[in-house]
Amino acid sequence: MDEDEKDKAKRASRNKSEKKRRDQFNVLIKELCTMLQGQGHPRKMDKSTILQRTIDFLQKQKDITAQNEICDVKQDWKPSFLSNEEFTQLMLEALDGFLVALTTDGNVIYVSDSVSSLIGHLPSDMVDQNILNFLPEREHGEVYKLLSSHMLMTDPIAADFLDSESHIEFCCHIARASMDPKEPPVYEYVKFVGDFKFHNNVPTSSCNGLELTLPRSLQSSLEEQVCLIATVRLVTPQFLKDLCNVEDPCDEFTSRHSLEWKFLFLDHRASPIIGYLPFEVLGTSGYDYYHVDDLELIAQCHKQLMQFGKGKSCYYRFLTKGQQWIWLQTHYYITYHQWNSKPEFIVCTHTVVSYAEVRAERRRAFGLEELSPPEIAQELYLDICSTLDATRDRNSGARSVSSHSSRKSSHTVQSDSLCESSSQQSQQQQQSQEQSSVYQLQQPQLGVMNQLKEQLEERTRILQADIKTQQQELHDIKEKLHLANLTARGRQSVSLPMQTNTSLTTPFYSNPMMFSQTNTRPQQDANQRHNQFSQDGQLQ
């Protein structure tokens, strides 16, 4: 009996543990079923189906995790002292590339700052423009076909099957920026590598891009829009780059150079800007660090400095120690020795300028930018000044020629009158041309021009009156000097005979003929000389 009781007790405890295990298993199955029902699975499923669906879900999550680990950048790659933005910028510079975000119709919605140092375009020049505007025409169709192939990705959930096709790579040519748009474009061969992503709040472009095959009304109703996020890398590495985007364009440093433009001193502020320490550049020529295209302009500025003693240089490129071109402008002057006033050395103040400022100045030099109203007024002022000066010079020249010819012969008078009439006709034609060109200006410009013309005419009258007064004073001074000269000569002629009587012991002249020449020189009347001088003054 005891053994039967023991068996019953063991069986009861075993059944109890089995029941507990089954109950716990059923609870876990129910929890799994509840979780699967939230993922769109049917409400009623047996245990094997629940376990099978769970295995599939875990396998899918495992694949996604493995894919994310491949795509994610490990933290060990990025140094701890660099921020994400700095690390990204350094990586783009190392790859000779830049980031760009495009819509499916080719409109640029974002471009990184590194585009300026690679192809010369400012980010503001490319944003809100179509990427096809920077490509040669023969590549428009192919690139547009690649971009428009993902226009029908209207829903992220429905586009899951396109995940393997969202990645895109292609090569094309992009035009480099030029100071003179009249020059033929120079293209750089680049490679696009990116993926199509869904993004919210994509800015709408104001430029007239290509028409979409997908209606705009359908795209505007979507909460998310497909964009291409890609890196653009130069196929041909560029070892020397222009440092176009300067954080602080007002950075400056000083240096001293010899008259042959060798470094004698370098400010401590130069090291963070150009990368060189002072002892690295001392004794070297400044021309060793300048761009070959800027050498001629810098040589002209150097020549002007040696001529005038001070001045301001043009914009030029300086090669830094990091093998990058940085834009500078220099104010310089020559210092002289305190005792002998000989030139000693040249003191320079170098200022860092941005590429946008350089490009604006170059385009103004090419006449490609419109002038502001003050600049228009200044141009009109200079034009009127030159016109009045030329007219006054021609009139004065005609008067002098006619007065001079009137004293020669009647034939020359007639020829001068003909010349004067022809000059008047040319002046009238020029004035008519100026008036016709003035009428073509806008009404505000006419008002500014008339006001400036009145001021210049008044100023011209004042200057002419001052010139006449000064000429009269100069004429009076010449008359007084002439009378004083005549008086001095008269006194000298009186004192000469007294000297000839005592010349036996101490001769006054070594040549005895000098006495006869001096004593026999005819004395001219003072009034006659005065009349001749007044006639000469009128001729002048």
SEVEXSE-370834 format. One line per 4 residues: their letters; for each residue x, z, y of C-alpha. Coordinates in Angstrom, 2 decimals. Each point is the difference from the previous one (the first is absolute). Example, Ala and Ser with C-alpha at 12.3 -4.5 7.8 and 13.67 -1.06 7.14 Angstrom:
2
as	12.30:7.80:-4.50 ~ 1.37:-0.66:3.44
This chain:
540
mded	0.00:0.00:0.00 ~ 2.77:0.78:2.35 ~ 1.50:-3.43:-0.46 ~ -3.35:-1.70:0.72
ekdk	-0.41:2.01:3.18 ~ 3.47:-0.93:1.08 ~ -0.70:-3.71:-0.60 ~ -3.24:0.20:1.95
akra	1.77:1.70:2.89 ~ 2.75:-2.66:0.04 ~ -2.58:-2.80:-0.20 ~ -2.03:1.53:2.83
srnk	3.05:0.33:2.27 ~ 1.07:-3.54:-0.85 ~ -3.45:-1.37:0.76 ~ -0.03:1.94:3.22
sekk	3.34:-1.46:1.12 ~ -1.11:-3.48:-1.03 ~ -3.19:0.36:1.98 ~ 1.96:1.22:2.99
rrdq	2.34:-2.98:-0.26 ~ -2.91:-2.45:-0.32 ~ -1.74:1.54:2.97 ~ 3.13:-0.28:2.10
fnvl	0.49:-3.60:-1.12 ~ -3.58:-0.84:0.92 ~ 0.46:1.55:3.43 ~ 3.09:-2.13:0.62
ikel	-1.79:-3.11:-1.22 ~ -2.85:0.69:2.38 ~ 2.44:0.40:2.90 ~ 1.67:-3.29:-0.87
ctml	-3.38:-1.68:-0.28 ~ -0.98:1.33:3.42 ~ 3.24:-1.34:1.53 ~ -0.43:-3.42:-1.62
qgqg	-3.59:-0.27:1.18 ~ 1.26:0.28:3.58 ~ 2.19:-3.09:-0.56 ~ -2.98:-2.23:-0.86
hprk	-0.14:0.58:-3.77 ~ -3.35:0.42:-1.89 ~ -1.65:3.42:-0.04 ~ -0.33:0.34:-3.79
mdks	3.16:-0.44:-2.05 ~ 1.16:1.37:-3.31 ~ 3.18:1.99:-0.38 ~ 2.13:-2.90:-1.19
tilq	-1.10:-2.16:2.95 ~ 0.78:2.80:2.42 ~ 3.45:0.44:-1.47 ~ 0.66:-3.74:0.04
rtid	-1.06:-0.35:3.65 ~ 2.18:2.97:0.88 ~ 3.02:-1.57:-1.66 ~ -0.58:-3.25:1.91
flqk	-0.26:1.86:3.29 ~ 3.20:1.93:-0.63 ~ 1.83:-3.17:-0.97 ~ -1.12:-1.71:3.20
qkdi	1.13:2.95:2.10 ~ 3.34:-0.06:-1.74 ~ 0.50:-3.66:0.88 ~ -0.95:0.59:3.63
taqn	2.43:2.92:0.25 ~ 2.82:-2.09:-1.45 ~ -0.74:-2.80:2.46 ~ 0.00:2.41:2.94
eicd	3.32:1.45:-1.07 ~ 1.49:-3.47:0.02 ~ -1.40:-0.85:3.45 ~ 0.73:3.33:1.70
vkqd	3.38:0.51:1.64 ~ 1.81:2.99:-1.36 ~ 0.78:2.73:2.48 ~ 3.63:-0.07:-1.08
wkps	0.40:-3.45:1.54 ~ -0.66:1.23:3.54 ~ 2.50:2.39:1.59 ~ -1.50:3.26:1.15
flsn	1.22:-0.41:3.60 ~ -1.90:-3.29:0.49 ~ -3.67:-0.29:0.80 ~ -2.21:-2.56:-1.70
eeft	0.02:-2.26:3.08 ~ 3.78:0.11:0.30 ~ 0.46:-0.66:-3.71 ~ -2.40:-2.95:0.14
qlml	1.80:-1.46:3.02 ~ 3.39:0.30:-1.69 ~ -1.31:-1.65:-3.15 ~ -1.44:-2.90:2.01
eald	3.28:-0.48:1.82 ~ 1.92:0.07:-3.26 ~ -2.31:-2.62:-1.50 ~ 0.06:-2.20:3.13
gflv	-3.77:0.16:0.10 ~ -3.06:1.27:1.84 ~ -3.53:1.10:-0.87 ~ -3.05:-2.08:0.83
altt	-3.74:0.42:-0.54 ~ -2.16:-3.14:-0.14 ~ -3.67:-0.68:-0.43 ~ -1.16:-2.60:-2.50
dgnv	-0.23:-2.62:2.77 ~ 3.59:0.60:1.11 ~ -0.50:2.17:3.09 ~ 2.81:2.51:0.58
iyvs	-1.33:3.55:0.46 ~ 3.33:1.85:-0.26 ~ 3.71:-0.80:0.00 ~ 2.91:2.43:0.00
dsvs	2.56:0.27:2.80 ~ 2.81:-1.37:-2.16 ~ -1.41:-3.51:0.46 ~ 1.69:-0.18:3.42
slig	3.52:0.44:-1.34 ~ -0.54:-2.58:-2.76 ~ -1.90:-2.95:1.49 ~ -0.17:0.96:3.69
hlps	-3.77:0.47:0.37 ~ -1.40:3.14:1.59 ~ -2.74:1.75:-2.01 ~ -2.40:-0.53:2.90
dmvd	0.63:-3.77:-0.24 ~ -1.12:-0.21:-3.62 ~ -2.87:2.51:-0.14 ~ -3.40:-1.63:0.51
qnil	1.52:-3.40:-0.79 ~ -0.38:-2.17:-3.09 ~ 3.00:-0.05:-2.29 ~ -0.43:-3.75:-0.38
nflp	0.99:-0.43:3.65 ~ 3.53:1.07:-0.94 ~ 0.24:-2.29:-3.05 ~ 0.77:-3.74:-0.16
ereh	-3.05:-2.20:-0.38 ~ 0.95:-1.22:-3.46 ~ -0.35:3.57:-1.35 ~ -3.35:0.86:1.62
gevy	-2.17:-1.18:-2.87 ~ 1.94:1.72:-2.77 ~ 0.28:3.36:1.77 ~ -3.64:-0.03:1.06
klls	-1.03:-0.75:-3.57 ~ 1.95:3.03:-1.25 ~ -1.52:2.31:2.61 ~ -3.57:-1.24:-0.41
shml	0.05:0.38:-3.79 ~ -1.06:3.66:0.35 ~ -2.83:-0.47:2.48 ~ -2.63:0.67:-2.71
mtdp	1.33:3.50:-0.72 ~ -2.99:1.62:1.65 ~ -0.21:3.27:-1.97 ~ 2.90:2.18:-1.22
iaad	-1.92:0.96:-3.16 ~ -0.93:-3.57:-0.82 ~ 3.55:-1.14:0.70 ~ 1.61:2.26:-2.60
flds	0.47:-2.97:-2.26 ~ 2.16:-1.63:2.73 ~ 2.56:2.82:0.07 ~ 2.48:-2.08:-1.92
eshi	-0.47:-2.88:2.48 ~ 0.17:1.99:3.26 ~ 3.79:-0.24:0.08 ~ 1.32:-3.10:1.74
efcc	3.42:-1.51:0.71 ~ 0.79:-3.21:1.84 ~ 2.69:-1.53:2.21 ~ -0.43:-1.87:3.26
hiar	1.64:-0.62:3.39 ~ -0.61:2.05:3.16 ~ 1.00:-1.20:3.45 ~ 2.56:2.05:1.88
asmd	-0.71:1.03:3.58 ~ 1.64:-2.07:2.73 ~ 0.71:0.75:3.64 ~ -1.08:-3.52:0.92
pkep	-3.21:-1.09:-1.77 ~ 0.83:-3.61:0.86 ~ 2.77:0.02:-2.58 ~ -0.89:-1.09:-3.55
pvye	-0.80:2.99:-2.24 ~ 2.58:1.37:-2.42 ~ -1.48:1.25:-3.28 ~ 1.21:2.83:-2.21
yvkf	-0.64:-0.12:-3.76 ~ -1.75:3.24:-1.04 ~ -1.71:1.46:-3.05 ~ -3.34:1.85:0.07
vgdf	-0.51:2.73:-2.63 ~ -3.18:2.04:0.19 ~ -3.40:1.01:-1.33 ~ -3.58:-0.47:1.11
kfhn	-1.55:3.35:0.90 ~ -3.35:1.19:1.33 ~ 0.17:1.71:3.39 ~ -2.51:1.49:2.38
nvpt	-0.23:-0.62:3.75 ~ 1.95:-3.24:-0.04 ~ 0.25:-1.25:3.62 ~ -1.72:-3.28:0.72
sscn	2.17:-2.77:1.36 ~ -0.74:-1.60:3.36 ~ 1.98:-3.16:-0.73 ~ -1.54:-3.19:-1.27
glel	1.26:-0.09:-3.56 ~ -1.13:-2.24:-2.79 ~ -3.66:0.05:-0.95 ~ -0.79:2.04:-3.07
tlpr	-1.88:-1.37:-2.94 ~ -1.62:3.43:-0.28 ~ -2.55:0.61:2.78 ~ 1.02:2.50:2.69
slqs	-3.39:1.68:-0.24 ~ 0.70:0.88:-3.62 ~ 3.44:1.37:0.80 ~ -1.20:2.07:2.94
slee	-2.52:1.74:-2.23 ~ 2.72:1.19:-2.35 ~ 1.43:3.47:0.43 ~ 3.41:-1.09:-1.27
qvcl	1.97:-3.18:0.53 ~ 2.71:-1.60:-2.09 ~ 3.46:-0.06:1.61 ~ 3.38:-1.15:-1.19
iatv	2.66:2.69:0.42 ~ 3.35:-1.68:-0.55 ~ 3.68:0.25:0.72 ~ 1.63:-3.09:1.48
rlvt	3.65:-0.31:-0.95 ~ 2.57:-2.52:1.20 ~ 1.29:-2.06:-2.89 ~ 3.31:-0.51:1.81
pqfl	1.51:3.40:0.93 ~ 0.62:0.58:3.68 ~ 3.09:2.11:0.50 ~ -0.16:0.16:3.80
kdlc	-3.33:1.02:1.49 ~ -1.27:0.44:3.54 ~ -0.93:3.59:0.76 ~ -3.11:-1.03:1.93
nved	-2.12:3.15:-0.07 ~ 1.75:2.66:2.02 ~ -1.51:3.47:0.00 ~ 1.28:0.83:3.48
pcde	0.77:-3.14:2.03 ~ 1.45:2.14:2.82 ~ 3.05:1.09:-2.03 ~ 3.23:-0.73:1.81
ftsr	3.70:0.74:-0.18 ~ 3.05:-0.70:2.13 ~ 3.37:-1.57:-0.70 ~ 3.12:-1.10:1.85
hsle	1.72:-3.32:-0.58 ~ 3.17:-1.65:1.17 ~ -0.19:-3.13:2.10 ~ 0.39:-1.96:-3.27
wkfl	-3.08:1.83:-1.36 ~ 1.77:2.31:-2.47 ~ -1.46:3.44:-0.68 ~ 1.81:2.82:1.82
fldh	-2.67:2.71:-0.27 ~ -3.29:0.48:-1.87 ~ -2.65:2.59:0.77 ~ -1.00:2.50:-2.71
rasp	-3.61:-1.22:0.33 ~ 1.01:-3.37:-1.44 ~ 0.56:1.21:-3.57 ~ -3.70:0.54:-0.90
iigy	-0.84:-3.39:1.53 ~ 2.74:-2.38:-1.18 ~ 1.39:2.09:-2.85 ~ 3.64:-0.17:1.10
lpfe	2.09:3.00:0.93 ~ 2.12:-0.33:3.15 ~ 3.33:-0.30:-1.82 ~ -1.37:-2.88:-2.11
vlgt	-0.51:-2.35:2.95 ~ 2.78:1.01:2.39 ~ 2.39:-2.89:0.55 ~ -2.35:-2.58:-1.50
sgyd	-1.63:-2.78:2.00 ~ -3.67:0.24:0.82 ~ -0.42:-3.66:-0.90 ~ 0.61:0.90:-3.65
yyhv	-3.40:1.73:-0.15 ~ -2.15:-2.60:1.79 ~ -2.23:-2.62:-1.58 ~ 1.46:-3.48:-0.06
ddle	-3.06:-1.43:1.77 ~ 0.46:2.45:2.90 ~ 3.74:-0.45:0.57 ~ -0.37:-2.77:2.58
liaq	-2.46:2.00:2.12 ~ 2.14:3.13:-0.22 ~ 3.08:-1.98:1.05 ~ -1.87:-1.27:3.07
chkq	-1.03:3.56:0.87 ~ 3.61:1.15:-0.42 ~ 1.14:-2.76:2.36 ~ -2.57:1.02:2.62
lmqf	1.09:3.62:-0.33 ~ 3.63:-0.92:0.70 ~ -1.15:-1.99:3.01 ~ -2.44:2.45:1.62
gkgk	1.16:3.37:-1.37 ~ -3.35:1.17:-1.38 ~ -3.14:-1.32:-1.61 ~ -2.41:0.05:-2.92
scyy	0.40:-1.85:-3.26 ~ -2.51:-2.06:-1.92 ~ -1.72:1.23:-3.14 ~ 2.42:-0.25:-2.92
rflt	0.33:1.12:-3.61 ~ 2.53:2.63:-1.08 ~ 1.03:0.39:-3.64 ~ -0.32:3.62:-1.11
kgqq	2.03:1.64:-2.73 ~ -3.01:-0.30:-2.30 ~ 0.20:-3.80:0.33 ~ -3.08:-0.30:2.17
wiwl	-0.44:-1.78:3.32 ~ -1.25:2.21:2.81 ~ -1.04:-1.38:3.41 ~ 1.85:1.39:3.03
qthy	0.21:-0.58:3.74 ~ 2.98:1.21:2.03 ~ 0.47:1.04:3.63 ~ 3.69:-0.07:0.96
yity	2.39:0.26:2.93 ~ 3.77:-0.14:0.55 ~ 1.92:3.08:1.16 ~ 3.07:-0.43:2.23
hqwn	3.19:2.00:0.38 ~ -0.05:2.58:2.76 ~ 3.31:-1.04:1.63 ~ 0.64:-3.68:-0.67
skpe	-3.68:-1.08:-0.34 ~ 0.72:-1.92:-3.18 ~ -2.75:-0.24:-2.66 ~ 0.53:2.54:-2.77
fivc	-2.82:-0.21:-2.54 ~ -3.70:-0.79:-0.44 ~ -2.65:2.71:-0.32 ~ -3.04:-1.04:-2.07
thtv	-3.38:1.63:-0.58 ~ -1.68:-1.50:-3.06 ~ -3.78:0.29:-0.42 ~ -1.88:-0.67:-3.23
vsya	-2.91:-2.42:0.46 ~ -2.77:-0.99:-2.37 ~ -0.47:-3.42:-1.50 ~ -3.41:-0.33:1.68
evra	1.62:0.36:3.43 ~ 2.70:-2.52:-0.86 ~ -2.53:-2.51:-1.27 ~ -2.19:0.42:3.08
errr	3.01:-0.60:2.26 ~ 1.05:-3.07:-1.97 ~ -3.51:-1.44:0.14 ~ -0.15:0.59:3.74
afgl	3.26:-1.91:0.24 ~ -1.59:-2.88:-1.91 ~ -3.08:0.20:2.23 ~ -2.38:0.78:-2.86
eels	-1.71:3.06:1.44 ~ -2.46:0.10:2.87 ~ 1.07:1.83:3.11 ~ -1.89:2.93:1.39
ppei	-1.53:-0.22:3.53 ~ 2.97:1.77:1.68 ~ 2.38:-2.36:-1.76 ~ -2.12:-2.99:1.07
aqel	0.16:1.21:3.61 ~ 3.75:0.38:-0.26 ~ 0.35:-3.53:-1.38 ~ -2.14:-1.37:2.83
yldi	2.08:1.94:2.50 ~ 3.22:-1.51:-1.31 ~ -1.48:-3.51:-0.08 ~ -1.15:0.24:3.62
cstl	3.37:1.40:1.07 ~ 1.84:-2.88:-1.63 ~ -2.42:-2.53:1.53 ~ 0.37:1.42:3.52
datr	3.77:0.20:-0.30 ~ 0.23:-3.59:-1.19 ~ -2.30:-1.20:2.80 ~ 1.96:1.91:2.63
drns	3.30:-1.35:-1.32 ~ -1.30:-3.55:0.03 ~ -1.34:0.37:3.55 ~ 3.24:1.51:1.28
gars	1.98:-2.70:-1.78 ~ -2.17:-2.73:1.50 ~ 0.39:1.50:3.50 ~ 3.78:0.24:-0.30
vssh	0.29:-3.55:-1.32 ~ -2.22:-1.40:2.75 ~ 1.86:1.86:2.78 ~ 3.35:-1.11:-1.37
ssrk	-1.08:-3.61:-0.36 ~ -1.46:-0.12:3.52 ~ 3.51:0.49:1.36 ~ 1.36:-2.91:-2.05
ssht	-2.11:-3.14:0.44 ~ -3.53:-1.28:0.21 ~ 0.29:-1.57:-3.45 ~ 0.68:3.36:-1.61
vqsd	-2.91:1.46:1.97 ~ -2.34:-2.50:-1.58 ~ 1.38:0.68:-3.48 ~ -0.31:3.74:0.52
slce	-3.56:-0.40:1.21 ~ -0.77:-1.95:-3.15 ~ 1.62:2.70:-2.12 ~ -1.94:2.64:1.87
sssq	-3.28:-1.86:-0.49 ~ 0.74:-0.44:-3.72 ~ 0.85:3.70:-0.30 ~ -3.25:0.87:1.76
qsqq	-1.91:-2.22:-2.41 ~ 1.70:1.67:-2.97 ~ -0.83:3.39:1.51 ~ -3.62:-1.02:0.42
qqqs	-0.13:-1.22:-3.59 ~ 1.55:3.22:-1.22 ~ -2.44:2.06:2.04 ~ -2.92:-2.01:-1.38
qeqs	1.28:0.58:-3.53 ~ 0.37:3.71:0.69 ~ -3.51:0.13:1.41 ~ -1.42:-1.81:-3.02
svyq	1.83:2.40:-2.32 ~ -1.25:2.97:2.02 ~ -3.59:-1.20:-0.24 ~ 0.33:0.02:-3.76
lqqp	0.70:3.73:0.02 ~ -2.72:2.53:-0.38 ~ -1.72:1.56:3.00 ~ 1.78:3.42:-0.17
qlgv	3.36:-1.74:-0.17 ~ -0.88:-2.08:3.08 ~ -0.72:3.16:1.97 ~ 3.30:1.56:-1.00
mnql	1.85:-3.21:0.80 ~ -1.57:-0.36:3.47 ~ 0.82:3.59:0.85 ~ 3.60:-0.42:-1.11
keql	0.27:-3.27:1.92 ~ -1.14:1.65:3.24 ~ 2.48:2.82:-0.47 ~ 2.81:-2.45:-0.68
eert	-0.83:-2.13:3.03 ~ 0.05:3.08:2.22 ~ 3.28:1.09:-1.50 ~ 1.43:-3.49:0.49
rilq	-0.92:0.03:3.70 ~ 1.66:3.39:0.45 ~ 3.15:-1.18:-1.77 ~ 0.16:-3.18:2.10
adik	-0.30:2.03:3.22 ~ 2.78:2.33:-1.18 ~ 2.19:-2.96:-0.90 ~ -0.47:-1.57:3.45
tqqq	0.84:3.30:1.70 ~ 3.15:0.41:-2.08 ~ 1.05:-3.58:0.68 ~ -0.39:0.53:3.75
elhd	2.05:3.20:-0.14 ~ 2.67:-1.76:-2.03 ~ 0.11:-2.82:2.54 ~ 0.50:2.48:2.86
ikek	2.80:1.71:-1.89 ~ 1.73:-3.33:-0.58 ~ -0.18:-0.81:3.72 ~ 1.52:3.35:0.94
lhla	2.79:-0.47:-2.52 ~ 0.68:-3.48:1.32 ~ 0.23:1.22:3.60 ~ 2.29:2.82:-1.05
nlta	2.22:-2.49:-1.82 ~ 0.20:-2.22:3.09 ~ 0.92:2.96:2.18 ~ 2.75:1.04:-2.40
rgrq	1.43:-3.51:-0.05 ~ -0.01:-0.16:3.80 ~ 1.98:3.22:0.22 ~ 2.45:-1.26:-2.61
svsl	0.59:-3.24:1.93 ~ 0.79:2.03:3.15 ~ 2.51:2.26:-1.75 ~ 1.91:-2.79:-1.83
pmqt	2.12:-1.28:3.03 ~ 1.27:3.49:0.62 ~ 1.27:0.17:-3.57 ~ 1.77:-3.39:0.22
ntsl	2.20:1.19:2.91 ~ 1.49:2.79:-2.12 ~ 0.37:-2.06:-3.16 ~ 3.72:-0.80:0.67
ttpf	1.24:3.22:-1.51 ~ -2.89:0.78:-2.39 ~ -1.76:-3.25:-0.95 ~ -3.72:0.36:-0.65
ysnp	-0.22:-3.10:-2.23 ~ 2.64:-1.47:-2.20 ~ -1.23:-3.55:0.74 ~ 0.48:-0.90:3.70
mmfs	-2.77:-2.60:-0.22 ~ -2.52:2.78:-0.34 ~ 0.32:0.75:3.74 ~ -0.91:-3.48:1.04
qtnt	-2.86:-0.12:-2.46 ~ -1.32:3.29:1.19 ~ 0.44:-0.67:3.72 ~ -1.31:-3.55:-0.04
rpqq	-3.18:0.72:-2.03 ~ -3.01:-1.06:2.09 ~ -2.31:2.76:1.13 ~ -3.62:-0.66:-0.81
danq	-2.79:1.15:2.16 ~ -1.80:3.11:-1.25 ~ -3.39:-1.39:0.85 ~ 0.71:-3.20:-1.98
rhnq	1.02:2.01:-3.07 ~ -3.05:2.18:0.38 ~ -2.23:-3.07:0.02 ~ 1.71:-1.38:-3.11
fsqd	-0.42:3.32:-1.79 ~ -3.69:0.14:0.87 ~ -0.42:-3.54:-1.40 ~ 1.78:1.03:-3.20
gqlq	-2.27:3.01:-0.28 ~ -3.04:-2.26:0.26 ~ 1.39:-2.22:-2.73 ~ 0.39:2.94:-2.29
